[in-house]
């Protein structure tokens, strides 16, 4: 098995070799895309590329392409596009969240400042758009729709639930827009660029959306439960910043007086170390963690259901393994 493939036990050596080769070509494409004749721009734009990452989105592009001509020219560039877009959102997210760390290292806004981080994210969006222009109008249309959803999700998160809206429902809408949309685009790009049948393109789009929501819900659980920087961030970062996650929102619905202290702590950011540690301990012991884990599994299971109409084979088997992977990290 390969670390480049999330440590998944791949059932087919030929598929594994093809995916590893494809991801290597994506890495080459990423380095080319962030190159600049301005040394500072080059340094800032390759900062998160060099930091590594799961490359989950390009991997899904490559897997979805197995439903058609996996060697089609547009597949690898599409993988570069989705990862560039993802990296651009990370620069922006760290500014919004005032994050100090990203993937275990100082975030771009910490190393430089908010303005540089925002402009670097914009630079990566521009570079991804330049690649998209060569992939055709449908690819550009997909990216425009995805970018719209990414922005809408961030706005929704910032503004909060509408009057009378269930906070959990609102949170799942935010997660679908902020994370699910780009992973949905990854599945769509891969199948589309490979010339897969329209029904398979649509199945991979919906699969990406659902596994994307499961992926984010699982990441949020890891942020609470990990004892180390398993998530690439300091544990409890979202809690400290007052960013709502599913487990916290579920805990806030409790009517048990024993949860009053936790609910009080969850109602605001927690810059104080003692209060942060107290809230983290209370939330880790709360049944809301198990409920959030169940919901992550439900989204993963619903993604797996969408694989049934796809052709049997190694690619479908690995897509099913991805469903297990995204939730196995939560314990």
Residue frames as qw, qx, qy, qz and C-alpha x, y, z in Angstrom:
[[0.000, 0.888, 0.459, 0.000, 0.00, 0.00, 0.00],
 [0.443, 0.362, 0.008, 0.820, 1.14, 3.57, -0.59],
 [0.183, -0.489, -0.413, 0.746, 1.15, 6.59, 1.72],
 [0.073, 0.099, -0.326, -0.937, 0.22, 8.61, -1.35],
 [0.438, -0.272, -0.663, -0.543, -3.05, 6.67, -1.43],
 [0.536, -0.524, 0.140, -0.647, -4.11, 7.41, 2.17],
 [0.202, -0.325, 0.883, -0.271, -2.74, 4.05, 3.31],
 [0.819, 0.140, 0.110, -0.545, -5.65, 2.26, 1.65],
 [0.513, -0.199, 0.823, 0.143, -5.17, -1.50, 1.07],
 [0.515, 0.471, -0.285, -0.657, -5.70, -1.36, -2.67],
 [0.843, 0.047, 0.510, -0.165, -7.03, -4.59, -4.20],
 [0.799, 0.538, 0.201, 0.176, -5.33, -4.21, -7.58],
 [0.593, -0.409, 0.207, 0.661, -1.62, -3.58, -8.19],
 [0.374, 0.371, 0.470, 0.708, -2.23, -2.16, -11.66],
 [0.136, -0.872, -0.364, -0.296, -4.74, 0.36, -10.36],
 [0.567, -0.737, -0.047, 0.365, -2.41, 1.29, -7.51],
 [0.563, -0.118, 0.319, 0.753, 0.46, 1.97, -9.93],
 [0.182, 0.600, 0.475, 0.618, -1.83, 4.06, -12.14],
 [0.316, -0.898, -0.291, -0.095, -3.06, 6.14, -9.19],
 [0.615, -0.573, 0.077, 0.536, 0.43, 6.67, -7.77],
 [0.464, 0.143, 0.404, 0.775, 1.65, 7.78, -11.20],
 [0.006, 0.755, 0.461, 0.467, -1.33, 10.09, -11.57],
 [0.449, -0.864, -0.181, 0.140, -0.77, 11.70, -8.17],
 [0.604, -0.321, 0.210, 0.698, 2.90, 12.23, -9.00],
 [0.284, 0.400, 0.453, 0.745, 1.83, 14.05, -12.15],
 [0.240, -0.872, -0.378, -0.196, -0.61, 16.12, -10.09],
 [0.576, -0.671, -0.022, 0.466, 2.26, 17.09, -7.77],
 [0.483, 0.008, 0.357, 0.800, 4.32, 18.16, -10.76],
 [0.056, 0.655, 0.500, 0.564, 1.36, 20.17, -12.01],
 [0.407, -0.859, -0.292, 0.101, 0.91, 21.84, -8.65],
 [0.562, -0.472, 0.126, 0.667, 4.55, 22.91, -8.53],
 [0.324, 0.260, 0.463, 0.783, 4.28, 24.30, -12.06],
 [0.108, -0.772, -0.524, -0.343, 1.06, 26.11, -11.23],
 [0.429, -0.868, -0.167, 0.185, 2.47, 27.97, -8.22],
 [0.645, -0.056, 0.146, 0.748, 5.74, 28.93, -9.92],
 [0.123, 0.972, 0.197, -0.022, 6.33, 32.66, -10.37],
 [0.609, 0.462, -0.132, 0.632, 9.16, 34.88, -11.51],
 [0.232, -0.738, 0.227, -0.592, 8.58, 36.91, -8.35],
 [0.398, 0.166, -0.834, 0.343, 10.42, 35.11, -5.53],
 [0.252, -0.049, 0.583, -0.771, 8.06, 36.29, -2.79],
 [0.738, 0.126, -0.071, -0.659, 4.94, 35.28, -4.72],
 [0.694, 0.220, -0.680, -0.088, 6.51, 31.89, -5.47],
 [0.176, 0.168, -0.808, 0.537, 7.44, 31.37, -1.82],
 [0.427, 0.025, 0.437, -0.791, 4.00, 32.29, -0.49],
 [0.757, 0.194, -0.192, -0.593, 2.04, 30.35, -3.12],
 [0.690, 0.190, -0.699, -0.021, 4.00, 27.11, -2.76],
 [0.191, -0.427, 0.646, -0.603, 3.90, 27.28, 1.05],
 [0.738, -0.053, 0.453, -0.498, 0.89, 25.00, 1.47],
 [0.843, 0.395, -0.321, -0.175, 1.76, 22.90, -1.58],
 [0.399, 0.475, -0.717, 0.319, 5.06, 22.05, 0.10],
 [0.427, -0.330, 0.586, -0.604, 3.26, 21.34, 3.39],
 [0.078, -0.004, -0.990, -0.120, 1.72, 18.27, 1.76],
 [0.588, 0.061, 0.221, -0.775, -1.72, 16.95, 2.61],
 [0.666, 0.088, 0.722, -0.166, -3.95, 14.00, 1.88],
 [0.160, 0.262, -0.613, -0.728, -4.56, 14.97, -1.78],
 [0.409, 0.288, 0.815, -0.293, -7.99, 13.44, -1.26],
 [0.497, 0.671, 0.169, -0.524, -9.60, 15.51, -4.01],
 [0.336, 0.588, -0.616, -0.402, -7.12, 14.69, -6.80],
 [0.164, -0.119, 0.979, -0.034, -7.30, 11.04, -5.77],
 [0.493, 0.453, 0.632, -0.389, -11.07, 11.13, -6.25],
 [0.450, 0.688, -0.241, -0.516, -10.58, 12.73, -9.68],
 [0.152, 0.444, -0.853, -0.228, -8.27, 9.87, -10.67],
 [0.285, 0.103, 0.930, -0.208, -10.62, 7.21, -9.29],
 [0.528, 0.575, 0.365, -0.508, -13.67, 8.68, -11.02],
 [0.351, 0.638, -0.486, -0.484, -11.70, 8.72, -14.29],
 [0.197, -0.177, 0.961, 0.076, -11.48, 4.92, -14.07],
 [0.531, 0.452, 0.622, -0.356, -15.13, 4.90, -15.19],
 [0.614, 0.771, 0.033, -0.166, -14.00, 6.04, -18.64],
 [0.748, 0.478, -0.195, 0.418, -10.66, 6.67, -20.33],
 [0.628, -0.719, -0.099, 0.281, -8.46, 7.06, -17.26],
 [0.604, -0.169, 0.234, 0.743, -5.56, 8.27, -19.43],
 [0.263, 0.829, 0.386, 0.306, -7.54, 11.10, -21.04],
 [0.433, 0.398, -0.142, 0.796, -5.56, 14.33, -21.23],
 [0.232, -0.653, -0.013, -0.721, -7.81, 16.44, -18.99],
 [0.778, -0.469, -0.418, -0.001, -7.82, 14.12, -15.97],
 [0.652, -0.184, -0.292, 0.676, -4.54, 15.17, -14.35],
 [0.093, 0.311, 0.011, 0.946, -5.07, 18.92, -14.99],
 [0.540, -0.574, -0.328, -0.521, -8.48, 18.57, -13.34],
 [0.777, -0.395, -0.390, 0.297, -6.77, 17.01, -10.34],
 [0.423, 0.059, -0.156, 0.891, -4.44, 20.01, -10.19],
 [0.194, -0.488, -0.226, -0.820, -7.41, 22.38, -10.40],
 [0.663, -0.600, -0.371, -0.250, -9.30, 20.88, -7.47],
 [0.727, -0.332, -0.301, 0.521, -6.23, 20.78, -5.24],
 [0.270, 0.220, -0.006, 0.937, -5.26, 24.36, -6.12],
 [0.378, -0.569, -0.287, -0.672, -8.81, 25.44, -5.33],
 [0.761, -0.515, -0.386, 0.077, -8.72, 23.56, -2.03],
 [0.612, -0.124, -0.213, 0.752, -5.38, 25.13, -1.09],
 [0.036, 0.414, 0.120, 0.902, -6.70, 28.59, -1.97],
 [0.562, -0.632, -0.322, -0.426, -9.63, 28.10, 0.40],
 [0.763, -0.369, -0.360, 0.390, -7.21, 27.07, 3.17],
 [0.351, 0.153, -0.104, 0.918, -5.36, 30.38, 2.90],
 [0.285, -0.468, -0.190, -0.814, -8.68, 32.19, 3.21],
 [0.728, -0.496, -0.450, -0.143, -10.08, 29.93, 5.95],
 [0.658, -0.192, -0.389, 0.616, -7.06, 30.49, 8.16],
 [0.068, 0.244, -0.051, 0.966, -7.63, 34.23, 7.96],
 [0.537, -0.466, -0.330, -0.621, -11.33, 33.85, 8.77],
 [0.827, -0.420, -0.373, 0.013, -10.57, 31.51, 11.69],
 [0.140, -0.874, 0.397, -0.245, -7.47, 33.42, 12.86],
 [0.988, -0.116, -0.035, 0.090, -5.69, 30.06, 12.81],
 [0.250, -0.830, 0.482, 0.126, -2.09, 29.86, 13.99],
 [0.378, -0.306, 0.846, 0.218, -1.31, 26.42, 12.54],
 [0.796, 0.412, -0.092, -0.433, -2.00, 24.60, 9.29],
 [0.924, 0.240, -0.292, 0.055, -0.85, 21.00, 8.82],
 [0.830, -0.404, -0.138, 0.358, 1.30, 21.25, 11.92],
 [0.509, 0.074, 0.042, 0.857, 3.21, 24.34, 10.74],
 [0.031, 0.478, 0.227, -0.848, 2.57, 28.09, 11.13],
 [0.466, 0.693, 0.550, 0.003, -0.32, 29.14, 8.90],
 [0.472, 0.442, 0.244, 0.723, 0.38, 31.57, 6.06],
 [0.164, -0.868, -0.173, -0.435, -1.34, 34.40, 7.91],
 [0.696, -0.693, 0.044, 0.186, 0.89, 33.71, 10.92],
 [0.739, -0.048, 0.232, 0.631, 4.07, 33.54, 8.86],
 [0.232, 0.315, 0.250, 0.886, 3.23, 36.70, 6.90],
 [0.217, 0.192, 0.403, -0.868, -0.07, 38.49, 7.56],
 [0.511, 0.465, 0.649, -0.320, -3.76, 38.33, 6.65],
 [0.432, 0.749, -0.113, -0.489, -3.40, 40.44, 3.52],
 [0.112, 0.504, -0.805, -0.292, -0.65, 38.24, 2.07],
 [0.321, 0.073, 0.937, -0.118, -2.64, 35.09, 2.90],
 [0.520, 0.605, 0.433, -0.420, -5.78, 36.42, 1.20],
 [0.387, 0.745, -0.331, -0.431, -3.93, 37.60, -1.89],
 [0.065, -0.364, 0.913, 0.171, -2.04, 34.30, -2.14],
 [0.457, 0.301, 0.808, -0.219, -5.33, 32.43, -2.05],
 [0.499, 0.740, 0.125, -0.433, -6.60, 34.68, -4.83],
 [0.141, 0.641, -0.664, -0.358, -3.42, 33.97, -6.81],
 [0.249, -0.079, 0.964, 0.048, -4.08, 30.22, -6.58],
 [0.514, 0.560, 0.552, -0.342, -7.69, 30.72, -7.69],
 [0.378, 0.777, -0.228, -0.450, -6.37, 32.64, -10.70],
 [0.003, 0.460, -0.852, -0.249, -3.89, 29.91, -11.58],
 [0.400, 0.190, 0.889, -0.118, -6.58, 27.22, -11.32],
 [0.502, 0.696, 0.285, -0.427, -8.81, 29.29, -13.62],
 [0.224, 0.687, -0.539, -0.433, -6.02, 29.51, -16.20],
 [0.161, -0.154, 0.968, 0.120, -5.79, 25.71, -16.27],
 [0.442, 0.439, 0.707, -0.335, -9.57, 25.41, -16.50],
 [0.391, 0.678, -0.118, -0.611, -9.67, 27.59, -19.58],
 [0.212, 0.421, -0.805, -0.361, -7.93, 24.78, -21.46],
 [0.185, 0.082, 0.966, -0.159, -10.39, 22.16, -20.19],
 [0.082, -0.384, -0.727, -0.563, -13.41, 23.70, -21.90],
 [0.300, -0.403, -0.026, -0.864, -16.52, 25.69, -21.02],
 [0.772, -0.418, -0.408, -0.251, -18.20, 22.88, -19.07],
 [0.685, -0.137, -0.449, 0.558, -15.20, 22.63, -16.75],
 [0.101, 0.228, -0.156, 0.956, -15.30, 26.41, -16.24],
 [0.541, -0.437, -0.268, -0.666, -19.04, 26.20, -15.52],
 [0.794, -0.339, -0.491, 0.113, -18.45, 23.50, -12.87],
 [0.505, -0.025, -0.356, 0.786, -15.79, 25.60, -11.20],
 [0.140, -0.353, -0.031, -0.924, -17.98, 28.71, -11.21],
 [0.698, -0.458, -0.353, -0.422, -20.81, 26.81, -9.54],
 [0.776, -0.235, -0.452, 0.373, -18.41, 25.29, -7.02],
 [0.318, 0.147, -0.239, 0.906, -16.82, 28.65, -6.21],
 [0.388, -0.463, -0.176, -0.777, -20.29, 30.13, -5.71],
 [0.801, -0.437, -0.385, -0.140, -21.10, 27.41, -3.20],
 [0.656, -0.051, -0.396, 0.640, -17.77, 27.80, -1.40],
 [0.047, 0.273, -0.126, 0.953, -18.46, 31.51, -0.92],
 [0.581, -0.447, -0.277, -0.621, -22.08, 30.91, 0.05],
 [0.802, -0.307, -0.488, 0.155, -21.02, 28.36, 2.66],
 [0.459, 0.016, -0.350, 0.817, -18.55, 30.79, 4.22],
 [0.220, -0.349, -0.042, -0.910, -21.17, 33.53, 4.29],
 [0.725, -0.420, -0.406, -0.365, -23.71, 31.19, 5.89],
 [0.726, -0.208, -0.486, 0.439, -21.19, 30.13, 8.52],
 [0.257, 0.140, -0.223, 0.930, -20.30, 33.74, 9.29],
 [0.373, -0.341, -0.130, -0.853, -23.90, 34.96, 9.52],
 [0.215, -0.030, 0.853, -0.474, -25.27, 31.93, 11.36],
 [0.107, 0.402, 0.903, 0.108, -28.69, 30.23, 11.16],
 [0.198, -0.401, -0.328, -0.832, -31.72, 32.13, 9.92],
 [0.415, -0.183, 0.442, -0.774, -34.38, 33.02, 12.46],
 [0.838, 0.018, 0.246, -0.487, -36.15, 29.80, 13.39],
 [0.748, 0.420, -0.505, -0.095, -33.72, 27.56, 11.47],
 [0.928, -0.363, 0.042, 0.077, -32.43, 24.45, 13.19],
 [0.126, -0.850, 0.487, 0.156, -28.72, 25.09, 13.93],
 [0.620, -0.191, 0.735, 0.199, -27.82, 21.48, 13.06],
 [0.636, 0.615, 0.455, 0.102, -29.60, 21.75, 9.69],
 [0.186, 0.971, -0.135, -0.068, -27.81, 25.04, 9.05],
 [0.393, -0.654, 0.616, 0.196, -24.46, 23.50, 9.94],
 [0.688, 0.106, 0.686, 0.210, -24.95, 20.60, 7.54],
 [0.501, 0.831, 0.236, 0.052, -25.80, 23.07, 4.77],
 [0.066, -0.919, 0.371, 0.119, -22.58, 24.95, 5.52],
 [0.563, -0.373, 0.710, 0.199, -20.55, 21.73, 5.45],
 [0.700, 0.446, 0.542, 0.132, -22.13, 20.68, 2.16],
 [0.370, 0.927, 0.032, 0.054, -21.22, 24.02, 0.59],
 [0.152, -0.882, 0.445, 0.038, -17.77, 24.54, 2.12],
 [0.364, -0.417, 0.824, 0.119, -16.48, 20.96, 1.80],
 [0.662, 0.280, 0.693, -0.064, -18.96, 18.80, -0.09],
 [0.525, 0.800, 0.072, -0.283, -19.12, 21.07, -3.14],
 [0.167, 0.758, -0.595, -0.211, -15.45, 20.80, -4.09],
 [0.364, -0.207, 0.908, 0.014, -15.30, 17.06, -3.46],
 [0.643, 0.523, 0.509, -0.231, -18.44, 16.72, -5.58],
 [0.419, 0.835, -0.232, -0.269, -16.67, 18.69, -8.31],
 [0.179, -0.547, 0.805, 0.144, -13.70, 16.32, -8.00],
 [0.549, 0.149, 0.821, -0.045, -15.86, 13.30, -8.73],
 [0.559, 0.737, 0.284, -0.252, -17.59, 15.13, -11.56],
 [0.177, 0.821, -0.454, -0.298, -14.37, 16.33, -13.18],
 [0.321, -0.364, 0.862, 0.147, -12.77, 12.89, -13.14],
 [0.554, 0.343, 0.758, -0.040, -15.69, 11.11, -14.72],
 [0.439, 0.839, 0.159, -0.280, -16.40, 13.94, -17.18],
 [0.064, 0.779, -0.539, -0.315, -12.81, 14.33, -18.38],
 [0.320, -0.222, 0.909, 0.147, -12.58, 10.57, -18.90],
 [0.432, 0.096, -0.540, -0.716, -15.72, 10.54, -21.04],
 [0.097, 0.134, 0.944, -0.284, -17.74, 8.37, -18.65],
 [0.120, -0.533, -0.729, -0.412, -21.47, 7.91, -19.36],
 [0.187, -0.543, 0.011, -0.819, -23.65, 10.80, -18.08],
 [0.767, -0.526, -0.236, -0.280, -25.28, 8.62, -15.40],
 [0.819, -0.166, -0.278, 0.474, -21.84, 7.73, -14.01],
 [0.251, 0.390, -0.118, 0.878, -20.80, 11.40, -14.05],
 [0.462, -0.584, -0.084, -0.662, -23.87, 12.25, -12.02],
 [0.874, -0.386, -0.295, 0.032, -23.34, 9.33, -9.62],
 [0.680, 0.028, -0.266, 0.683, -19.76, 10.45, -8.95],
 [0.024, -0.516, 0.043, -0.855, -20.93, 14.02, -8.35],
 [0.676, -0.559, -0.117, -0.466, -23.46, 12.92, -5.75],
 [0.887, -0.178, -0.307, 0.297, -20.96, 10.46, -4.27],
 [0.460, 0.285, -0.238, 0.806, -18.43, 13.26, -3.87],
 [0.302, -0.589, -0.003, -0.750, -20.96, 15.51, -2.17],
 [0.822, -0.486, -0.150, -0.256, -21.94, 12.90, 0.40],
 [0.855, -0.101, -0.243, 0.446, -18.48, 11.58, 1.13],
 [0.278, 0.485, -0.152, 0.816, -17.34, 15.19, 1.39],
 [0.507, -0.638, 0.020, -0.579, -19.83, 15.91, 4.15],
 [0.931, -0.326, -0.153, 0.063, -18.78, 12.70, 5.94],
 [0.686, 0.272, -0.215, 0.640, -15.12, 13.72, 5.53],
 [0.008, 0.571, -0.176, 0.802, -15.69, 17.12, 7.18],
 [0.722, -0.557, -0.041, -0.408, -17.86, 15.77, 10.00],
 [0.931, -0.143, -0.197, 0.271, -15.15, 13.21, 10.76],
 [0.476, 0.405, -0.224, 0.748, -12.43, 15.88, 10.70],
 [0.303, -0.642, 0.091, -0.699, -14.42, 17.94, 13.19],
 [0.886, -0.436, -0.099, -0.125, -14.69, 14.97, 15.53],
 [0.820, 0.100, -0.209, 0.523, -10.94, 14.36, 15.28],
 [0.147, 0.611, -0.162, 0.761, -10.38, 18.03, 16.17],
 [0.595, -0.612, 0.110, -0.510, -12.17, 17.36, 19.46],
 [0.951, -0.292, 0.038, -0.091, -11.00, 13.86, 20.32],
 [0.783, 0.384, -0.293, 0.392, -7.36, 13.80, 19.22],
 [0.646, -0.698, -0.053, 0.304, -4.72, 14.11, 21.93],
 [0.490, -0.315, 0.338, 0.739, -2.08, 15.31, 19.48],
 [0.274, 0.562, -0.184, -0.758, -2.04, 17.28, 16.23],
 [0.502, 0.173, 0.833, 0.156, -3.64, 14.36, 14.37],
 [0.411, 0.783, 0.464, -0.050, -5.74, 16.82, 12.39],
 [0.530, 0.389, 0.127, 0.743, -2.77, 19.05, 11.57],
 [0.161, -0.717, 0.009, -0.679, -4.12, 21.64, 13.97],
 [0.030, -0.216, 0.728, -0.650, -3.89, 22.06, 17.73],
 [0.214, -0.399, -0.891, -0.042, -6.69, 19.88, 19.22],
 [0.115, -0.715, -0.585, 0.365, -9.83, 21.83, 20.00],
 [0.224, -0.045, 0.209, 0.951, -9.01, 24.68, 17.62],
 [0.202, -0.478, -0.564, -0.642, -12.62, 25.06, 16.46],
 [0.497, -0.657, -0.548, 0.144, -13.76, 25.02, 20.06],
 [0.434, -0.383, -0.142, 0.803, -11.29, 27.73, 21.04],
 [0.073, 0.025, 0.322, 0.944, -12.37, 29.95, 18.15],
 [0.408, 0.338, 0.474, -0.703, -16.08, 29.44, 18.84],
 [0.388, 0.237, -0.617, -0.642, -16.61, 27.77, 15.45],
 [0.778, -0.047, 0.371, -0.506, -19.68, 25.51, 15.67],
 [0.236, 0.241, -0.905, -0.259, -19.27, 21.83, 14.84],
 [0.632, -0.245, -0.571, -0.463, -21.86, 19.08, 14.85],
 [0.561, -0.241, -0.714, 0.343, -20.98, 17.59, 18.26],
 [0.118, -0.103, -0.364, 0.918, -21.12, 20.98, 19.94],
 [0.409, -0.110, -0.238, -0.874, -24.42, 21.87, 18.31],
 [0.653, -0.263, -0.683, -0.194, -25.91, 18.55, 19.42],
 [0.431, -0.205, -0.631, 0.611, -24.67, 19.14, 22.98],
 [0.077, -0.026, 0.126, -0.989, -26.31, 22.57, 22.96],
 [0.550, -0.254, -0.459, -0.650, -29.71, 20.92, 22.43],
 [0.436, -0.156, -0.831, 0.309, -29.43, 19.07, 25.76],
 [0.431, -0.662, -0.151, -0.594, -32.09, 19.82, 28.37],
 [0.800, -0.342, -0.411, 0.272, -30.19, 18.04, 31.14],
 [0.248, -0.962, 0.082, -0.081, -29.07, 20.54, 33.83],
 [0.792, -0.395, 0.276, 0.376, -25.81, 18.61, 34.12],
 [0.629, 0.335, 0.346, 0.610, -24.86, 20.05, 30.71],
 [0.004, 0.975, 0.218, -0.036, -25.46, 23.69, 31.66],
 [0.408, -0.727, 0.319, 0.451, -21.76, 24.39, 32.22],
 [0.522, 0.024, 0.646, 0.556, -20.79, 22.85, 28.88],
 [0.280, 0.754, 0.534, 0.260, -23.54, 24.78, 27.09],
 [0.168, -0.955, -0.022, 0.242, -22.29, 28.00, 28.68],
 [0.458, -0.514, 0.497, 0.528, -18.75, 27.32, 27.50],
 [0.476, 0.256, 0.704, 0.461, -19.90, 26.35, 23.99],
 [0.198, 0.869, 0.445, -0.083, -21.80, 29.60, 23.57],
 [0.070, 0.977, -0.174, -0.106, -18.66, 31.68, 22.88],
 [0.638, 0.549, -0.458, 0.286, -14.98, 31.58, 21.89],
 [0.814, -0.573, -0.039, 0.085, -12.66, 30.21, 24.57],
 [0.430, 0.743, -0.376, 0.349, -9.33, 32.09, 24.52],
 [0.443, -0.646, 0.516, -0.345, -8.74, 31.20, 28.18],
 [0.376, 0.334, -0.864, -0.043, -6.68, 27.99, 28.35],
 [0.181, -0.018, 0.860, -0.477, -8.38, 26.68, 31.50],
 [0.614, 0.343, 0.307, -0.641, -11.90, 27.15, 30.10],
 [0.594, 0.469, -0.515, -0.403, -10.84, 25.66, 26.79],
 [0.199, 0.243, -0.941, 0.126, -9.43, 22.56, 28.49],
 [0.363, 0.131, 0.712, -0.586, -12.58, 22.23, 30.60],
 [0.666, 0.424, 0.024, -0.613, -14.89, 22.49, 27.60],
 [0.491, 0.431, -0.717, -0.243, -12.79, 20.02, 25.62],
 [0.001, 0.122, -0.949, 0.292, -12.90, 17.47, 28.45],
 [0.484, 0.265, 0.541, -0.635, -16.66, 17.87, 28.92],
 [0.653, 0.479, -0.202, -0.551, -17.38, 17.57, 25.20],
 [0.319, 0.374, -0.864, -0.109, -15.14, 14.53, 24.77],
 [0.085, 0.036, 0.928, -0.361, -17.15, 12.74, 27.48],
 [0.497, 0.290, 0.257, -0.776, -20.54, 13.83, 26.12],
 [0.620, 0.290, 0.729, 0.010, -22.89, 11.52, 24.15],
 [0.430, 0.821, 0.008, -0.374, -22.92, 14.19, 21.42],
 [0.051, -0.590, 0.727, 0.346, -19.61, 12.80, 20.17],
 [0.371, 0.075, 0.922, 0.085, -21.18, 9.40, 19.50],
 [0.463, 0.692, 0.478, -0.279, -24.20, 11.04, 17.86],
 [0.238, 0.819, -0.309, -0.422, -21.95, 13.11, 15.59],
 [0.192, -0.357, 0.877, 0.260, -19.99, 9.97, 14.74],
 [0.480, 0.365, 0.793, -0.091, -23.25, 8.20, 13.80],
 [0.427, 0.818, 0.164, -0.350, -24.17, 11.06, 11.48],
 [0.050, 0.686, -0.615, -0.386, -20.75, 10.93, 9.80],
 [0.318, -0.061, 0.938, 0.127, -21.23, 7.19, 9.26],
 [0.494, 0.590, 0.583, -0.262, -24.72, 7.81, 7.85],
 [0.345, 0.828, -0.185, -0.401, -23.35, 10.22, 5.24],
 [0.079, -0.495, 0.823, 0.267, -20.57, 7.78, 4.37],
 [0.433, 0.179, 0.882, -0.053, -23.05, 4.91, 4.04],
 [0.500, 0.726, 0.328, -0.339, -25.28, 7.00, 1.77],
 [0.194, 0.739, -0.509, -0.396, -22.25, 7.71, -0.44],
 [0.248, -0.223, 0.933, 0.137, -21.51, 3.98, -0.64],
 [0.550, 0.444, 0.657, -0.263, -25.09, 3.29, -1.76],
 [0.436, 0.785, -0.082, -0.432, -24.49, 5.45, -4.84],
 [0.056, -0.540, 0.779, 0.314, -21.76, 3.07, -6.02],
 [0.651, 0.122, 0.731, -0.165, -24.14, 0.18, -6.67],
 [0.705, 0.653, 0.219, -0.173, -25.00, 1.11, -10.30],
 [0.132, 0.813, -0.517, -0.232, -21.32, 1.61, -11.23],
 [0.821, 0.317, -0.471, -0.063, -19.42, -1.13, -13.05],
 [0.858, -0.494, 0.124, 0.071, -17.97, -3.74, -10.70],
 [0.740, 0.469, -0.213, 0.432, -14.21, -3.68, -10.46],
 [0.617, -0.138, -0.347, 0.693, -11.19, -2.40, -8.59],
 [0.056, 0.328, -0.003, 0.943, -12.10, 1.29, -8.95],
 [0.572, -0.537, -0.276, -0.556, -15.51, 0.80, -7.38],
 [0.801, -0.338, -0.428, 0.248, -13.93, -1.28, -4.61],
 [0.456, 0.028, -0.252, 0.853, -11.49, 1.54, -3.80],
 [0.230, -0.448, -0.132, -0.854, -14.30, 4.11, -3.80],
 [0.744, -0.508, -0.374, -0.219, -16.03, 1.91, -1.22],
 [0.712, -0.167, -0.362, 0.578, -12.79, 1.83, 0.79],
 [0.139, 0.342, -0.073, 0.927, -12.82, 5.62, 0.77],
 [0.544, -0.573, -0.268, -0.550, -16.20, 5.52, 2.51],
 [0.827, -0.417, -0.317, 0.203, -14.61, 3.50, 5.31],
 [0.577, 0.140, -0.189, 0.782, -11.50, 5.67, 5.38],
 [0.038, -0.567, -0.034, -0.822, -13.25, 8.98, 5.95],
 [0.633, -0.614, -0.051, -0.469, -15.00, 7.79, 9.11],
 [0.883, -0.138, -0.364, 0.262, -12.41, 5.35, 10.47],
 [0.376, 0.393, -0.327, 0.773, -10.30, 8.29, 11.68],
 [0.404, -0.590, 0.053, -0.697, -12.91, 9.19, 14.33],
 [0.092, -0.275, 0.857, -0.425, -12.28, 6.04, 16.42]]
